[in-house]
Amino acid sequence: MEREVEGMVPLVLGESLSVPMVHAEARSLPRTASGVVYNAVDRAGSTTVLRMIRAVARNRSFSLDISSHAMDLRDDMKEAVEDQAAAMVELKESVERGRDFVFFGRFHVADLLRVHEMGRTHLAYINMVREPVARIVSSWHYQTATNQKMVQRRERLGVRTLKDFARHPDRERLQFVLGLHPMRYYFCGVTQREACTAATAIENLAWYDVVMVLEMLPESLLVLSHR
């Protein structure tokens, strides 16, 4: 696996696809915060975080609200926009219930900024990122084990290995068709795909109250606990 990851660095990511690592950090969150929004990034430890939140929720007086519209970075832009709008409605409903909650969903950052209109001072925003190459390799193997339709799609497109994908002349389009998009697209608007750069993603990441790193999970949780 290490040899595979090493070989994918210059091929899969390169400068145009990479997202610099963001170290866990926490600003002073609003003292009146009654809600926490966990903005999950695909294949970046979100299932692990969800399990931890569920365990804590059993012993604490807050609810866990999970979006039924898990935003995906689809090739179909219309569906992506519709999913994002539906998830925003669910978040708004959680805010309006007036009790402490953790909302677990997937949003594009630029779209999530609209939550300002709901009362920004009462919400805290958290997410977690992952080493970019490891995330793409994880996505590939996860799909192989759980998504036979995606495996068949790869076969039809002549993308049988990660190296096939990395060397494909139409990789920029295939990354959405095959679900192997880089993290940076989670940190731009759903309709801003063409203009989304690593620099924009890093700028938008600074907006979060806490950014954790999967490879530094113990340290990230320590930062969060001292919030």
C-alpha positions as CSV (number, residue, x, y, z in Angstrom):
1,M,0.0,0.0,0.0
2,E,2.8,2.5,0.9
3,R,4.4,1.9,-2.6
4,E,1.0,2.5,-4.2
5,V,0.4,5.7,-2.3
6,E,4.0,6.9,-3.1
7,G,3.4,6.2,-6.8
8,M,0.1,8.1,-6.8
9,V,1.4,11.4,-5.4
10,P,2.6,12.9,-8.7
11,L,0.0,11.2,-10.7
12,V,-3.3,11.6,-8.9
13,L,-2.9,14.9,-7.2
14,G,-0.2,17.2,-8.6
15,E,-0.4,20.9,-7.9
16,S,-3.9,21.2,-9.6
17,L,-5.6,18.7,-7.3
18,S,-3.7,18.9,-4.0
19,V,-5.0,20.5,-0.9
20,P,-2.3,21.5,1.7
21,M,-2.7,19.9,5.1
22,V,-4.5,22.0,7.6
23,H,-3.4,21.5,11.2
24,A,-6.1,21.2,13.9
25,E,-6.8,24.6,15.4
26,A,-9.7,26.2,17.3
27,R,-10.8,29.7,17.6
28,S,-12.9,31.0,20.6
29,L,-16.3,29.6,19.8
30,P,-19.5,31.6,20.6
31,R,-20.3,31.2,24.3
32,T,-24.0,31.1,23.5
33,A,-23.6,28.3,20.9
34,S,-26.5,25.9,21.1
35,G,-25.7,24.0,18.0
36,V,-22.7,22.4,16.4
37,V,-22.6,21.8,12.6
38,Y,-20.3,18.9,11.6
39,N,-19.6,19.3,7.9
40,A,-18.5,15.8,6.8
41,V,-16.0,15.3,4.0
42,D,-16.3,12.1,2.1
43,R,-13.7,9.4,3.1
44,A,-12.1,11.7,5.8
45,G,-13.1,9.9,9.0
46,S,-16.7,11.2,9.2
47,T,-18.1,7.7,10.1
48,T,-15.6,7.6,13.1
49,V,-16.7,11.0,14.2
50,L,-20.4,10.1,13.9
51,R,-19.9,7.1,16.2
52,M,-18.2,9.3,18.8
53,I,-21.0,11.9,18.6
54,R,-23.6,9.1,19.1
55,A,-21.7,7.8,22.1
56,V,-21.5,11.3,23.7
57,A,-25.2,12.1,22.9
58,R,-26.4,9.1,25.0
59,N,-25.1,10.8,28.1
60,R,-25.6,14.4,27.3
61,S,-28.7,16.5,26.8
62,F,-28.4,17.3,23.1
63,S,-29.9,15.7,20.0
64,L,-28.1,14.4,17.0
65,D,-29.7,15.4,13.7
66,I,-28.4,13.6,10.6
67,S,-29.1,15.0,7.2
68,S,-31.1,12.7,5.0
69,H,-29.6,14.5,2.0
70,A,-26.0,13.5,2.0
71,M,-24.5,15.9,-0.5
72,D,-22.3,14.2,-3.0
73,L,-20.0,15.8,-5.6
74,R,-21.9,14.4,-8.5
75,D,-21.3,14.8,-12.2
76,D,-24.9,15.9,-12.3
77,M,-24.8,19.5,-11.2
78,K,-28.6,19.8,-11.0
79,E,-28.9,16.9,-8.5
80,A,-26.0,18.3,-6.4
81,V,-27.8,21.7,-6.2
82,E,-31.1,20.1,-5.2
83,D,-29.4,18.0,-2.5
84,Q,-27.6,21.0,-1.1
85,A,-30.8,23.0,-0.9
86,A,-32.7,20.2,0.9
87,A,-29.9,19.8,3.4
88,M,-30.0,23.5,4.2
89,V,-33.7,23.2,4.9
90,E,-33.0,20.4,7.4
91,L,-30.4,22.5,9.1
92,K,-32.7,25.4,9.3
93,E,-35.3,23.2,11.0
94,S,-32.8,22.0,13.6
95,V,-32.0,25.6,14.4
96,E,-35.6,26.6,14.7
97,R,-36.4,23.8,17.2
98,G,-34.6,25.8,19.8
99,R,-32.7,23.1,21.7
100,D,-29.1,22.0,21.8
101,F,-28.1,19.9,18.8
102,V,-25.3,18.5,16.7
103,F,-26.1,18.5,13.0
104,F,-24.2,16.0,10.9
105,G,-24.3,16.6,7.1
106,R,-22.3,17.5,4.0
107,F,-22.3,21.0,2.7
108,H,-20.2,23.1,0.4
109,V,-18.7,25.8,2.5
110,A,-19.8,28.7,0.4
111,D,-23.4,27.4,0.6
112,L,-23.1,26.8,4.4
113,L,-22.2,30.5,4.8
114,R,-25.8,31.2,4.3
115,V,-26.4,29.9,7.8
116,H,-25.3,33.4,8.9
117,E,-28.8,34.5,8.2
118,M,-30.1,32.0,10.8
119,G,-28.0,33.5,13.6
120,R,-24.3,32.8,13.3
121,T,-23.6,33.5,17.0
122,H,-25.5,30.4,18.1
123,L,-23.7,27.9,15.9
124,A,-20.2,26.4,15.9
125,Y,-18.8,24.8,12.7
126,I,-16.5,21.8,12.7
127,N,-15.0,19.5,10.0
128,M,-12.1,17.1,9.5
129,V,-9.7,16.8,6.5
130,R,-7.4,14.0,5.5
131,E,-4.1,13.5,3.8
132,P,-5.2,13.9,0.1
133,V,-3.5,10.9,-1.5
134,A,-4.5,8.5,1.3
135,R,-8.1,9.8,0.9
136,I,-8.2,9.0,-2.8
137,V,-6.7,5.6,-2.3
138,S,-9.2,4.9,0.5
139,S,-12.1,6.0,-1.8
140,W,-10.9,3.6,-4.5
141,H,-10.6,0.6,-2.3
142,Y,-13.9,1.4,-0.5
143,Q,-15.7,1.6,-3.8
144,T,-14.1,-1.7,-4.9
145,A,-15.5,-3.4,-1.8
146,T,-18.9,-1.9,-1.6
147,N,-20.0,-0.5,-5.0
148,Q,-20.2,-3.0,-7.8
149,K,-21.9,-0.5,-10.1
150,M,-18.9,1.9,-9.7
151,V,-16.5,-1.0,-10.5
152,Q,-18.6,-1.8,-13.6
153,R,-18.4,1.9,-14.6
154,R,-14.7,1.9,-14.3
155,E,-14.5,-1.1,-16.6
156,R,-16.6,0.6,-19.2
157,L,-14.4,3.6,-19.0
158,G,-11.2,1.6,-19.2
159,V,-10.1,2.7,-15.7
160,R,-9.2,-0.6,-14.0
161,T,-6.5,0.7,-11.7
162,L,-5.7,3.9,-9.8
163,K,-2.8,4.5,-12.3
164,D,-5.3,4.2,-15.2
165,F,-7.2,7.0,-13.6
166,A,-4.1,9.1,-12.8
167,R,-2.9,8.9,-16.4
168,H,-6.3,9.3,-18.1
169,P,-6.3,12.3,-20.4
170,D,-9.9,13.3,-19.2
171,R,-9.1,12.9,-15.5
172,E,-10.6,16.3,-14.6
173,R,-14.1,15.1,-15.7
174,L,-13.7,11.5,-14.6
175,Q,-12.9,12.5,-11.0
176,F,-16.6,13.3,-10.5
177,V,-17.9,10.4,-12.6
178,L,-15.8,8.0,-10.5
179,G,-16.2,9.7,-7.2
180,L,-12.5,10.4,-6.9
181,H,-12.7,14.2,-6.5
182,P,-10.2,16.1,-4.3
183,M,-11.2,17.6,-1.0
184,R,-11.0,21.2,-2.2
185,Y,-14.4,21.0,-3.9
186,Y,-16.1,20.6,-0.5
187,F,-14.8,24.0,0.4
188,C,-16.1,25.9,-2.5
189,G,-19.7,26.5,-3.7
190,V,-21.6,23.8,-5.4
191,T,-21.9,25.9,-8.5
192,Q,-18.3,27.2,-8.3
193,R,-16.6,24.0,-9.4
194,E,-14.7,25.5,-12.3
195,A,-13.3,28.3,-10.2
196,C,-12.4,26.2,-7.1
197,T,-8.7,26.4,-6.4
198,A,-6.6,25.1,-3.5
199,A,-6.1,28.7,-2.4
200,T,-9.8,29.3,-2.3
201,A,-10.3,26.1,-0.3
202,I,-7.7,27.1,2.3
203,E,-9.3,30.5,2.6
204,N,-12.7,29.1,3.2
205,L,-11.4,26.5,5.7
206,A,-10.3,29.4,7.9
207,W,-13.9,30.2,8.4
208,Y,-14.5,27.0,10.5
209,D,-14.3,27.1,14.3
210,V,-12.4,23.8,14.5
211,V,-10.6,22.0,11.6
212,M,-9.4,18.5,12.6
213,V,-7.0,16.3,10.8
214,L,-7.7,12.5,10.6
215,E,-4.0,11.6,10.8
216,M,-3.8,13.7,14.0
217,L,-7.1,12.5,15.4
218,P,-6.0,12.3,19.1
219,E,-4.5,15.8,18.9
220,S,-7.5,17.1,17.1
221,L,-9.9,15.7,19.8
222,L,-7.7,17.3,22.4
223,V,-8.0,20.7,20.7
224,L,-11.8,20.2,20.6
225,S,-12.1,19.2,24.2
226,H,-10.2,22.4,25.3
227,R,-12.6,24.5,23.3
